[in-house]
Amino acid sequence: MPVELTWWGHATCTVEDSGVRVLTDPLFARRLAHLRRRRGAVPPARAAVADVVLVSHLHADHLHLPSLARLAPGTRLVVPRGARRAVPGLARLARVRAFAVTEVVPGEEFAVRERAGDGVRVRAVSARHDGRRLPFGPHLAPALGYVVQGSARTYFAGDTGLFDAMAEEVGPVDVALLPVGGWGPHLGPGHLDAARAAQALAALAPAAAVPVHYGTYWPIGMDAVRPHEFHAPGEEFARFARQLAPKVAVRVLAQGERVRLP
């Protein structure tokens, strides 16, 4: 059974596998602080429909409380361990919306749907990124990636830098959703640009890959500052991937585009 993937923009994706809808880092805002959405419509209501929601870390563009409030009551929400303590608003929202919150650390695995011959499980893996709730707060929760294991194995990297043990920890995967940019003209440590994401791709060696976390949000008033950092990372990633991982099928999607991956 193929995996169907929809990229809604930034790090927000819907992964459909074996009848299970997995939503990553939901961000449904037109504007977030000094950022505005410059490409792609705000995701429609159906984007918030999910059996499980995976949050990679506590930055507001990945753990966005107004977007989580759009989820149906009782939705299962998976977050890094310590998230409710670090973000009191998350704990309040979870009570009001009756979310089933699971806090995890790298290496933990759980079932979304357990069924003979047709189950879906999720495993948390490490990420190299500052996962704190900024601009303040102690480091109470790790940054994570996730591997969704159903008819295929799909790796959502969250936000991460390249690290030596990435491929070993993630393990064999069929599809990789890799961040290739950011929301500003410069990337700090703990991020992948297009070239480093292609290096990660070569190590992971999946059958298919989709670049994410680029080309959606940009600081207000900075349209003319290094615009290639906004527009170019997806195609640059595909170009580097042809050199470093030529056997991987790279699909560069538009925001809201859905693709079926074998």
C-alpha positions in Angstrom: 0.0 0.0 0.0 1.5 3.4 -0.9 1.9 6.3 1.4 0.1 9.5 0.6 1.7 12.7 1.7 0.4 16.3 1.7 2.7 19.2 2.4 0.8 22.1 3.8 3.8 24.3 4.1 6.7 24.8 6.6 7.0 21.6 8.6 3.3 20.7 8.5 2.6 17.5 6.6 -0.2 14.8 6.6 1.1 11.3 6.2 -1.6 8.8 5.3 -0.6 5.1 5.8 -2.8 2.1 6.2 -5.8 4.2 6.9 -4.1 6.3 9.6 -3.7 10.1 9.2 -0.5 11.4 10.9 -0.1 15.2 11.1 3.3 16.8 11.8 4.0 20.2 13.5 0.7 21.9 12.6 1.0 25.5 11.7 -2.2 27.0 10.2 -1.5 30.7 10.8 -1.4 33.5 8.3 1.0 35.3 10.6 3.2 34.3 13.5 4.9 37.1 15.4 7.2 38.8 12.9 6.6 36.2 10.2 3.9 36.1 7.5 2.8 33.4 5.2 4.1 34.4 1.7 3.3 31.3 -0.3 0.4 28.9 -0.2 -3.0 29.4 1.3 -3.6 28.8 5.0 -4.4 25.1 5.2 -8.2 24.2 5.0 -10.1 22.6 7.8 -9.4 19.1 6.6 -5.7 19.6 7.3 -6.5 19.5 11.0 -8.1 16.0 10.8 -5.7 13.5 12.2 -5.5 10.3 14.2 -2.3 11.4 15.8 -0.3 14.7 15.8 3.4 14.6 16.1 5.2 17.7 17.5 9.0 17.7 17.1 10.0 20.5 19.5 8.7 23.5 21.4 9.5 26.5 19.1 6.4 28.4 18.3 6.5 27.6 14.6 6.3 23.9 15.5 4.3 23.8 18.7 1.7 26.5 17.8 -1.1 26.6 20.3 -3.8 28.3 18.1 -3.2 25.7 15.4 -3.5 22.9 17.9 -6.8 24.4 19.1 -8.2 23.6 15.6 -7.8 19.8 16.2 -10.8 17.8 17.1 -11.4 17.1 20.8 -9.8 14.0 22.0 -7.0 14.0 19.3 -3.9 12.1 20.3 -1.0 14.5 20.6 2.6 13.4 20.9 5.2 15.8 22.2 8.7 15.8 23.6 8.9 14.8 27.3 8.6 17.9 29.4 6.5 19.9 26.9 3.6 20.4 29.3 5.8 21.7 32.0 7.7 24.0 29.7 4.6 25.3 27.9 1.8 25.8 30.5 -0.6 26.9 27.7 -0.2 23.4 26.2 -1.3 21.8 29.4 -4.3 24.1 29.6 -5.3 23.5 26.0 -5.0 19.8 26.4 -7.4 19.8 29.4 -9.9 22.0 27.6 -9.8 20.0 24.3 -9.4 16.6 26.1 -6.3 15.8 24.0 -4.7 12.5 24.7 -1.1 13.8 25.3 1.8 11.4 25.2 5.3 12.7 26.1 8.2 10.8 24.6 12.0 10.8 24.4 14.3 9.3 21.7 13.9 5.5 21.4 10.3 5.3 22.6 7.8 3.6 20.3 4.0 3.4 20.5 1.1 2.0 18.5 -1.3 4.3 16.7 -3.3 1.4 15.4 -2.5 -2.2 16.3 -4.1 -4.6 13.8 -2.9 -7.9 12.5 -1.1 -7.3 9.2 -2.1 -3.6 9.1 -0.8 -1.7 12.1 0.9 1.7 12.4 3.5 2.5 15.0 5.6 5.6 15.7 9.1 5.8 17.0 10.8 8.9 18.4 14.4 9.6 17.3 16.9 12.2 18.2 17.3 15.6 16.5 20.2 18.1 16.8 18.3 21.3 17.5 17.6 23.7 20.4 14.2 22.5 21.4 13.5 25.1 24.1 10.4 27.3 24.1 12.0 30.6 23.0 12.8 33.4 23.7 13.2 32.2 27.3 13.0 29.0 29.3 15.4 26.3 30.4 16.1 23.3 28.3 13.2 21.1 29.6 12.4 19.1 26.5 14.4 17.4 23.7 14.0 18.1 20.0 12.8 15.0 18.2 12.2 13.4 14.8 9.7 10.5 14.2 9.6 7.4 12.2 6.1 6.4 11.2 6.0 2.6 10.5 3.0 1.2 8.6 3.0 -0.2 5.1 6.1 2.0 4.6 8.6 3.7 7.0 8.4 7.5 6.8 10.9 9.6 8.6 9.9 13.1 9.7 13.1 14.9 10.8 11.5 17.9 12.5 14.2 20.5 12.7 17.7 19.2 13.0 21.3 19.6 12.1 23.3 16.8 10.5 24.9 14.3 13.0 27.0 11.2 12.6 24.5 8.8 14.1 21.5 10.0 12.2 21.2 7.1 9.7 22.0 4.5 12.4 19.4 5.8 14.8 16.7 6.4 12.2 17.2 3.0 10.6 16.0 1.9 7.2 13.3 4.2 5.8 11.3 4.3 2.6 10.3 8.0 2.7 12.2 11.0 4.2 10.7 14.4 5.0 13.8 16.6 5.4 14.0 20.3 6.4 16.0 22.2 3.8 15.6 25.8 4.9 14.1 28.1 7.5 12.1 31.3 7.9 14.9 33.9 7.6 17.9 34.9 5.5 20.3 33.0 7.7 20.3 29.5 9.2 21.9 29.1 12.7 23.3 25.9 14.1 20.9 22.9 14.4 19.5 23.3 10.9 19.8 21.6 7.5 20.3 23.7 4.4 19.8 22.1 1.0 23.4 20.8 0.7 23.5 19.3 4.2 20.0 17.8 3.8 21.3 16.1 0.6 24.2 14.7 2.7 21.6 13.3 5.2 19.6 11.9 2.3 22.7 10.0 1.0 23.2 8.5 4.4 19.6 7.6 5.0 19.1 6.2 1.4 15.3 6.1 1.3 13.4 5.3 -1.9 11.8 8.8 -1.9 12.2 12.2 -0.3 10.3 15.4 0.0 11.9 18.7 1.1 10.0 20.7 3.8 10.5 23.6 6.2 11.2 26.3 3.5 9.4 28.7 1.2 6.4 29.4 3.4 7.0 32.0 6.1 9.3 35.0 5.9 10.0 38.0 8.2 7.8 41.0 7.5 9.6 43.8 5.6 12.5 41.5 4.5 11.2 40.4 1.1 14.3 41.8 -0.7 16.8 40.3 1.7 18.4 37.2 0.3 15.2 36.1 -1.4 16.9 33.0 -2.8 16.9 31.6 0.7 13.1 31.7 0.6 12.5 30.5 -2.9 15.4 28.2 -3.8 16.0 25.5 -1.1 13.6 22.9 -2.5 15.0 22.8 -6.0 18.6 23.2 -4.7 18.0 20.1 -2.5 16.8 18.2 -5.6 19.9 19.3 -7.5 22.3 18.2 -4.7 20.3 15.0 -4.3 20.9 14.1 -7.9 24.6 14.3 -7.2 24.8 12.6 -3.8 21.8 10.2 -3.8 20.9 9.7 -7.4 18.7 6.6 -6.7 16.4 8.5 -4.4 13.2 9.9 -6.1 12.9 13.5 -4.8 9.5 15.2 -5.1 9.4 19.0 -4.7 5.9 19.9 -3.8 3.9 23.1 -3.7 2.1 24.0 -0.5 -1.1 22.0 -0.3 0.0 19.5 -2.9 -0.6 15.8 -2.3 1.5 13.0 -3.7 1.4 9.2 -3.6 4.8 7.6 -2.9 5.5 3.9 -3.5 
